[in-house]
Amino acid sequence: MHKALTFLTIITSTGVGIAATPETESRPVTETIHGEQVTDNYRWLEGDNSDPANMGRLTEEVISWTDDQNGFTRSVLDNLPGRKELEERLRELMEVPSIGTPSVYGNRYFYSKREGTQPQAVRYVREGIDGDDRVLLDPQQIDSTGLTTVSWTAPNDDGSLMAFGMYASGDENSTLYVMDVETGEWLADVIPGKVRFSGWLPDNSGFFYQNLEDTDDAYSSVMKLHKLGTHHRQDKVLFRQKDIEFFYGDSGKSDAEIQALRTTWGPFGIPSEDARWMVIGYWTGTAGLDMWVADLDEWFRTGELNLDPMVMGKLGRTGGMHYDGDRFYMQHSFDAPNGTISMIDLNNPSFENWDTVVAESDDLVIEGASFARGIIAVDYLDSAKTRIALHDMTGRSLGDLELPGIGSAGLSVSDDRTDAFLTFSSYNMPRSIYTVDLASGDRELWARPDVPVDPSQIEVKQVWYDSKDGTPVSMFIVHKTGLELNGKNPTILYGYGGFDISMTPGFSSTMFPWYENGGVYAVANLRGGGEYGNAWHEAGMLENKQNVFDDFIAAGEWLVANGYTNPDQLGIAGGSNGGLLTGATVVQRPDLFSAAISAVPLLDMVRYQNFLMARYWVPEYGTAENPDQYEYIKKYSPYQNVKPGTKYPAVLFTAGENDTRVHPLHARKMAALMQNSTGSDQEEEPILLWVDRDSGHGGGKPLHLRIRDVADQRIFMMWQLGMLEE
C-alpha cells in the first residue's frame, strides 16, 4: 500500500528517500525439540551463548550489526517530513513540570518534581504541607549525563533518615544509599546488587532489605538486616532464594516441583513497624504464592527464623497490607477471585482462621487497599475504572470517596492520620493531586500541570465487543470531539494482556498532536490482564494465551466494522508482554493492520526462558522445555511463525541494550527474520529496529531520550497510517 509523505499543513517537503535495508547473514542452526526439527537462521544474533549461566553476551559482530540497523532506522525516522516540527511540539508538551504524589513521614512531606528541561525528576522535602521546598536529591548533580535515576525512596517513620536507590542507563540494578534528611548528608552505608527496601527498625538503627547476591543471577535473591555504620558484608541473612528447602523442605513437593520454584519471582518479606513480625511470601507463579509469618523476636534472640504457615497451595495474589499489633490486615484473592480483605491473627495465622473484613464483590475487582487511621480505603475496578470505597477497621461501610470524574485514582495515606493525597487522571484530564480528608471527604486541588492542550476537546467512551469465542471485552476509545466516523481515521490500538496488569484510563499529553490531527486511540482490556479479576488473568495465560491475541484482533475488527478506521489506517502498539502481543498479532493477521510497534518485546517464545530473568515468567507462558506446553507455544510464538513472502505491515521494533528483564535478542532476531521474509515493499513498509545503547526496559530514561522515543513512534505511525500526504 502507498504511504503518503506530507504532514498535514506543517510539511513543506515531499518524499523521503529510504536507503536499502541492511543485509543479515543467515546461519542456520537446526535442533530437535520433542521430536521436531526446528531451524533458527539468526541464532548468532543472540550473542555469545557459551556460558549457560550468562546467555546472550554481546559480541563484536552483533554490535556491528546493531550499528548498521540503528543507522538505517535513524536515516528513515529522522528524515520523515514533519519530524522536526513534531519533536518541537512534543518537547513543549514533555517539558511541562510534573510532580509526584507526596508521602508523609512525621511532619515531613517527600515527593518528586521535574521542571522544564531537567532530564530526571528531583526529590524534594518540605516541613509541613505548606512548608518551603528543599532539594534532597538532584540526579543531574550526581551525573551530568542525565542517565542516572533515583529508582525508589524509603524515609523512616519520623522522616529523619531516607534510604534510596539509584541506577544508571536503565539497568535497574539499584544501589542503596542512606541520607540524613536534616543535613542532606549521605551516610557511609552503601549496598549494591539490585536492592529492594523492606522496612526500618523501630529505633532507626538499621533496616531490612533484599538484593541479589549475584546481579548476573536473577534467581539469587536474599533478605538481610543491615545495621547503620557497618559494611554490608556483615549484614545478617534471614533467608535466601537458593535455600529453597528452607521454605519447602517438609512440604512433600517433588524434586521437580521444588526445582521449578527456584526460578519463580521467589521470596519476599514484609516486617512490621515494631519489628515483631515478618510476613514472608514465596511466589509460586504469576498467579499464586505461599505465605508464612515469622516471629522476629525469636530470630533476634536465637538467630533462627521459624516459619508458621499462613496460606499454601492456593492461587491468588496480595496487595495492600497493614500491621496493627498482632493483627495483620491484607488485601488478597485467595479463594476470592475478585479480591477481599482479611484480618489475620498472627498468633494463629492459618488460612482457615482468617476473618473477612471486606467481602468479595460479585462485579467489582479490588485493585488495591490503603490503611489510614481507623479507615480502610478499597480501590475497586468497575469496568476498568476506579471506584474507592471506605470502611472502618471492622469492615463497616463508610460510603464511597467522591472522585473528580471517571478515570484512574490512587491514594497516598499514613496510618496515623485521616488526611491523604488523592491522585486522579483520565484520558481527558491531566494527572491531578488533591489533598483529601478521608473522614469528612473534603477535597482540595494541590497540584496539576499546566499542560498546553485543551482536554475538553477530547471525547472518551468505553465500548464492548465480542472476541472470537464470544467473550465480551471492553475497550476505551479516545478522539477529538465531533470526529466524523467515516472509516478513514488513523487509529492506534494499544494492548497488554498479561500478568494480571490492568489497562485503566490515564492522561498523556503527547497523544494530543495525534488527536488534533484526526487520530483515534483505542485501549483494549484483553484477557490476561487484571481488569476483571483472577479468572480474567487465567483466561489469558499458559494454554489460554491465544485468547489474548484473539481479543486484540477482534478489537481491530470492531474498529473497522464500526466506521472508525480501515486496515490501511489501523496500527497496533505494545511493549514488553505487549510487544509479544503486537508481534503475534502481526504474524497472525498481517492483513488487518498497516503498522505495528513492538517495544522491548518477547518474540522467540521457544527460547525466551534461557535469558536474563525470563524463567520468572514460565508460570505465565509455560516453557518449550515441557512437551505439552511446547505444543501451544510453537503455535503462537511470533519468531517461529513468520512466513516468507507474506506481505507484512511496517514494524518498528525497539529494545534497550541494558535491559535486565527482556533480552534485546528478541527484537534483533525478529527484525532480521522479517526483513528477509516480508513480501511488502520495504521502501514503503519497512521493518525497522532501534536498539538504545543508553537504556534498559524503559525506566529511568532522561527527558531528551523520552522525547526522541515518543517522536520516533508517533512519526512512524503518522507516516504509515496516512497522516503524511504527498
N, C-alpha and C positions, 0 to 999 in steps of 0.2 A: 504494500500500500504506500501511497505517496505521503511524505512528510513535508508540509509546507514550512517556510523558514522566515517568517516575519512576525515579530512580537507585537501584535495589535498596532496601536498608534505610535508606540515609542521606538519602533525599529525603523531605521533608515536604510540599512544594508540588507541585501537579499542573498541567499545562497550561502552554503558552507561547504568547503572542500574537505573531505574526510580522507585521511591517509589510509593506506591499506592496513587491515587488521594484522597484528603481529602473528607470525607463524609459530606454531608449537610442535615440537617433535613428538611423534608417537613412539613410545617404548613399551610395547605390550608386556604385561605380567599376567600370566594365567595361573589360576589356582583352583582347587576343587573344594567347594563348600557344600557339605552334606550331599555329596554325590553329583553335584552340578559343576561343570566347568565354567568359571567366570573370568573374563579378561578385563583388565584395567589398563588402558592405554596411557594414563597420565599419573601413575603412582609416583613417578620421580618428582612430581610437584609437591608431594607431601614433605619432602626434605629427607634428612638422614634418619633412617629407622633402625640403625644398627644397635641402639641401646633400647631394649624393650621397656625399660623404666622411664625413658625420656624420648618418646617417639616424636618424629617430626621436627627435628632440629634444623635450622636454616642452613642451606649450603650456598656456596658462591653462585652456582648456576641457577638456583631458584631466585636468589637476589637479583641476578642479571635479568632473568626472565621477567620478574616483577617490575623492574625498572622499565623494561620495554612496554609492558602492559600499562603501567601508570602513565608513561609518556604519551601513549596512544590515547588514553582516556582524557588526559588533560588537553590534548590537542583538539579533541572533539568538544568537550563540555565548556572549555574556556573560550572557544571561538563561536559558540552559538550566538546569533544575533539577539541582542537584548540582555545578554549575560551581565554586562556591567551595570545597566540600569536596574536590573532585578536585584543584584547584590547590594547596590546602594540602598534600595528600598528595604531590603531585609536587614541591612545594618542599622538603619533608622529604627526599625521595629525591635531589634535584638539588643540595642544599646539602651533601651528603656530600663530604668532602675528596677530591680527585683528584690524582694525581701522575703525571708523565710519566716515560718511561724515560730514565735518565741516559746521557750520553755523556761519555767520559773524554779529557782533553787534558792531558798531563803528569801531575801529581798532582791535578788539579782535576776535580771531578765537577759537570757542569752539568745541570740539569733544571728542569722547571716544576712548580708546585703551585698548586692553588686550594683555598681553605678557606672553609667556611661561606657567607656572603653575598657574598664577593668576586665582582665582576662578571666579571673576567678572570683567567686564570692569571698567577701571578707567577713570574719567572725567578730561580732560586737557583744558588749555587755553594757547594761545600764543599771544604776541603783534605783529601784522603784520603777513603776511603769512610766512615769513622766520624767525620769532622770535623763541626764545627758549621755549620748552615745560615746563609748570608748572602744577603740580598736583593740582586740585581743590578738588576732591572727590575720595577717595580710599575706597570702601566698606569694604575691608578686615581690614582696620584700625579701622573701626566703629564696625565690627562684625567679629571676627576671625573665626567663623564657616563657613563663606562664603555664608550664607543663606540670607543675606540682599543685595538687589539690588537697584540701582538708576533707577527708572522707567521713569522719564522724567526730562528735564531741561528747564528753560524759562528765559534766560537773558533779561534785559531791553534793551531799544533802544541803549544806548551807551555802554552797556556791563559792567557797574559799579556794578550792582546787579544781582544776579541769584536766582530765585526761583527754587526749585527742589523737587521731590517726591521720597520717599523710602518706600519699603515694605519688609516683611520677609517671608520666607518659602512659597513663591508662592501665598500668599493670595490676592495679587493685591489691598489691601486696603492701598493705598498710603497716607502717612502723608506728608504735605507740610512743607518745611523749607526755609529759606532765607539766602543767603551768600553775604558778601561784597567781591567782586571779587578781589579787590586790595590787601586786607589783608588776605583773606581766612577765616575771622572770620564769624561764624554763628550768625545771629541776634537772638533776643529772640522770634521772631514770629514763632509759631508752630500751624499748623491747621491739625487735624486728620479727618478721615472719607472718604477715597477713593477719594482724591482730584484730580480734573482736573483743570488745569490753563486756564484762558481765555484771560487775557491781562493786561498789566501795565497801570497805569495812566500816562499821558504825563509828569507830574512833578516828577514821581518816588516816590510819597508819598504813594502809595498803588497799589492794583490790584484787578481785578475781578477774581472770581474762582467759581467752582461748587464742591459740595461734597454731601455726603449722610447724612441726619440728623440722620439716624439710620443705621449702617452698616449691621444690620440683615434684613433691609428692602430695597431691591434693587430698590424700586419704590418711594424713598423718596428724590430725587434729589432737590437741592436748589441752586440758584445763588445768590452770595453775593459780597459785596465790602469790602475789608479789608484795613485798614489804618495801615501802619507800626508803630510798637511801641504800638499797642493796643492789647487786648486779643480778640481772635476770637469770643468769646461770645458777643462782642459788634458790630460785623460786621452787616452792613445794608443788608437787604434782598431785592432783586429785584423781584424774583418770585420763587414759589415752584411748584414742580410737583403735589403735593397733592391739590393745589389750581386750579384744572382743570377748574373751572368756570371762572377763570381769562382769560384763553385762549379761552374758548368755550361757555361761559355763554350766549351769544346772537347769537350763530351760528345756532340755530334751530335744533341742533342734539338731538336725543332721549336720555333718561337717559341711556339706554343700550349702545348706541354708546359712550357716554361720559365715562361710566364705563370702557369700553374696552380701551379707550385712557389712562386711569390711569396707565396701566401696559405695555405700549409700551416703547421704549427706552426713550421717554419723551422729555423734552425741553433742549435747549442749547442756549447760547448767544455768539455772536462774536462782541466785541466792536471795534470801530475804534481807531486808534492810538492816535487821539486827544481827545478821549472820548466824541465826539459829538454825535455819533450814536451807537446803538447796533442792529444788525440784530439778530432776535430770531427765532429759528426753533422749531417745535414740531413734532417728529416722529410719524406718524400715522400708521406705519408698517415698514417692512424691505424694502419696495419698494416705499415708499412715505412719504412726510412730508408737513406740512403747515408752512408758514413763514410770519413774520411781521417785521417792523422796529420800534424802539422806539427812541424818542428824549431824550438823556441823559442830555442835558442841562436842560430840563424841570424837569427831575427826581431829579437832584441835587438841583434845586430851590424849588420844591414843595413836593418831596417825592412820587409823583405819576408817575407810569410807564404806559403810554398810548400806545397801540399797533395799528399801522397802517398796514392793511393787504397788503402783497406783492403777495402771491400766496396761494390759498386754494383749497382743494379737488381734487388735481391732483396727479397722480402717477409720480414719479421722484425722483432723488437723487441729491445732490450737491457735489461739490469738491472744487477746488481752488477758493479763494475769495481775493478781494483786494479793499481797500478804496482809493479813490482819491478825497478828499474833500467831497462834497455832492454826488459824483458818486460812485457807487458800482459795481464792476465787479465780475461776478460769473460764474463758470462752473456748468452746471446743465443738467438734462434730462427731464424737464417738457415739454411736447408736442414735445420732440425731443429724441426718444429712444436711438439714438446713441451718444447723447450729443451735447451741443452747449455752447457758451459763450455769455452772455448778459451784457449790461451796464444798470444800473438801477439808475434813478434819485430819490434819497431818499426823496426828497420833493414831489414826485409824483410816488410812488412805485408800483402801481397796475400792475399786470401781463400784462395786455393789453398795457401798456405803455413801456414795456421793449424793448430796442433796441438790435438787434442781432449784435454782433461784429464778432464772428467766427461762421459760419453757420454749421448746421449738415451735416455730410458726409453720403453718401449712404452706403459705405462699410468699413469705419473706425470708431472705437469707441473711444471717448475721455475718457481716463483713469485718466487724471489729467491736471492741468494747473498751471503754475508758472508765477509770475509777477515781472520782473526785471525793471530797469529804461527804460521806453519807449518801453518795449518789453513784449509780451505775448508768453510764450513757452507752446505749447499744446502737451501733451503727448498722442499719439494715440496708440491704439492696432490695429495692422494689422495682422489678423490671429494669435492672441495671442503673437505677437512680438511687440517690441516698435519701434515707429517712432516719432520723435519730430519735429514739425513744428513751425516756428517762425512767429509772426505777430507784427505789430505796434499796438498802442492802439486804432486805428480806425478799425483794422481787416485786414489791407493790408498785403498781404503775403510778408514775407522776406526770404522765402525759408526754406528748411529743415536744421536742425542741423546734420552734419555728425556724425555718431556713429562708434565706433570701429568695429562693426560687427553686426550679427543678434542675438538679445538677449533681455534682460530687462535693461532699463535705467531709471534714475531719476535725477532731478536737485535740487540743493540747491541754492537758489537765494536770493538776497536782493533787495528791491525796489529802492535803491539809487545808484545802480551800475549795470553795464552790465557783470562784471566778476562773474563767478559762479563756482560751483563744479558739475561735471557730474559723476554719479556712473553707472557703466556698469558691467553686468555679463551674462554668458550663461552657459549651461551645460558643455562646454569645455573651459571656460575662467573664471579664478578666479575674484572675485569681485574687480574691479579696480576703483580708484578715479582719476579723471582728473581735472585740472584747465582749464576752457574754457571761452573765451570771446564771449558772445552771439552776439556782434556787428560784430566782424571780423570772428568768427568761429575758431580762433586759439585754439589749444588744446595741453596740456602737461600733461604727467602722473605725478600724485602727490603721490600716494601710491598704492601698490599692494603687497599682501602677497607672500612670497617666499615659495610656497607650494611644498613639496617633491613628486610631481607627474608629469607626462608628459601629459598635456591636449591635446597635438597634436595627441596622440594615441587614442583619443575618437572620435567616429563618432556620429553626431546628425542629425536626419531627422524629418520632420513633414509629417504625413500621414493623409488621410481622410478615414473614414469608415462610413457605413450606420448603424444607430440604428434600433431597432425593427420596428419602424413606418416609416422607410425610411429617417429620418432626417440625413443629413451629419454631422459628428462630427470629430473634429481634434484631433490629438494625437502626442505628441513628443515621439521619441524613441531614446535611448542613449545606446551605447555599444562600445566595443573595435573595432577599425578599422580592417576590414577584417574578422570579425567574421563569421564563417560558419553558415548559417541559415539551420540547419538540423532538426529542430523541437525538439531539446533536450537541448535548452539553458535555464537555470534557469532564470526566469523573474519575476520582481516585477512590478505590475500595481498599480499606485497611482492615487487617485482622491479626489475631494472635492464636488463640485456641489451644491453650495448654497450661499445665502446671497449676491449675486452679486459680489462674490470674484473670481478673475481671477487667473488661474494657468499659469504662464509665466516662461520662461527659467531662471534657476538660478544655480550657481555653488555650488557643495557640495563635498568637498574633501573626506568626509567619504564614498562616494559611490565608490571611486576608487578601494579599495580592491575587491568590488563586480565586477566591470568591469574587473579588472586584472585577475580574476578567471573565466571569461567567462560569467558573468551575464549580463542580459539586464534589463534596467529600462525604463518604459513607463509611461507617464503622460497624461491622457485624459482630454480634455476640455469639461466637461459634462455640460448639461443644468442645470440651477440653478446658474451657475457662471455668471461672467460679461464679458467674453471674446468677446461676440458678441452683447452687448447692453441689454437694458431693456427687450426686448422680449425674449432673451435667458434666463435671470433670471426668468422671469414669467413662462416660459415653464417648469420650474423645481421646482415650489413651490406649496403649497396648494394641490389642487386636481390633479396637474400635477407632484407630487413628484415621482411617479413611473417611469416617463421618465428618471430621473437621474440614477436609478438602471438599467433600460434597456440600457442606454448609456454605463454604466460601463460593464455590461455583454457582450454587443456587442463588446466592446474593447477587452475583453478577448477572445471572439470567433474569432475575426480578427487576433489576435496574434497567435492563434493556427492554423488557416486556412492558414496563410501566412508563416508558417515554422519557426517562432521564438521559439516556445515552445510547450508544451503539458500540459494537465491538471495535470499530476503528478509533473510538474516543474513550475507551474504558481502560484504565490502568489499575494495577494492584500493587500494594506495598506492604512490607512487614519486615521485622527484624528479629534475629535470634531464632527462637522457635517459629516466629512469624516469617523469618527468612526461609525456613523449611516449608512453611505453608505456601509462600509465593512460588518457590522452586517447584514444589509438587504440582501446584495448580497450572503453572506454565507448561509442564510436560504432559499433563493430562488433558488440558483444554486450550491449546495454543490458538484455536480459532476464536475464542471468546474475548480475548484481551489483546491490546495493541502494545502495551508496555508493562514492565514489571521492575520493581526494586526489591532486591533480596539482600538485606543488610545483615552483616555478621552472622551468616546462616550456617545451619547444619544441612548438608546436602548429600553426603555419602553415608547413608544410614547403615550400610553393611559394615563399615569400618570405623564409624564415629567413636565407638566405645574405647578405642585404643589410645586416645589422645587427651592430654590435659586432664580435666576433672570429669570427663564425659560419662564415666561409669556411675556418677551420681544420678544420671538420667535413665539408666537401664529400667528402673521400675516404671518410668513413664512411657518409654518407647519399646522396651524389650531389647534383645541383642541377637544379631545374626549368629552368634555362637550357639544359641539354642535352636535346634532344628525346627521346632514348631513356630517359634517367633520369626525365624528367618523366612518362613513361608509368606507371612503377611508383610514383613518389612521390604522384601525384594519387590513386591508389587507396587509400592508407593515411593520407594527411595528415589529422589529425583535423579541422582547421578546414574543410577542403573537403568533408567527408563527414557533417556534421551534417544531419539530415533533419527538416524542420519537422513537428510533430505527433507525433514519436516520444516514447514515454514513457521518458525518460532517468532514470537514478538520480540521487540528490542528489550534487552535486560541490562540493568545496572547492578552488578554485584559489588558489595563493599565489604572490607574486612579491616581489622586492626592488627598490625604486626605484633603488638604486645598483649594481645588478648589471652587471658589466662583461663577463660571459660571455653569459648568455641575456637578451635584452631583455624587459622586463615587458609589452611589447605583446602577446606571445603569450597570456598569461593574461587581459589586458584584452579582447582581441578575442573570445577563445573564450567568456569569461563572458557578454559581451553577446550573442553569437550564440545560445548555449544558453538563456539566459534568455528570448529571444524566439522560441525554436524548440520547447522541450520541451513535450510533451503531458501531463506529470505535474503534479499539484497542487503548486505551489511553496510552499504553506504547510507541506506535509509533506515534500516532496523539493526543497528549494531549490537553486539554483545560486548559490554564494557566491564572492566574490572578496575576498581580503585582500592589499593591496599595502603592504608595510612600508617606510615612508619612512626608516627608520634602518638599513637593511641592504642587502646585495647578494645574492650567490648563496647565502649561508648562513654562510660562515666569519666568525669574529670577533665573533659576537653576544655581548653581555653576558648574564649569568645571568638577569636578570629577563625579557629578551626570549625567551630559550630556554624558560623556564618557561611564558610565555604561549603560545608556539607549540605546545609539546607539549600543553598543556591544550586549545588550540583543536582540534587533530587528534584527541585522544582523546575529548573530549566529543562532537565531531561524529560519530565512529564509534559511540560508545555510544548516541547518540540514534538514528542511522539504522539500526543493526543490532539494535534491540530490547532494549538493556540499560537503557533508561529506560522504565519501565512506568507506565501511567496508573492 
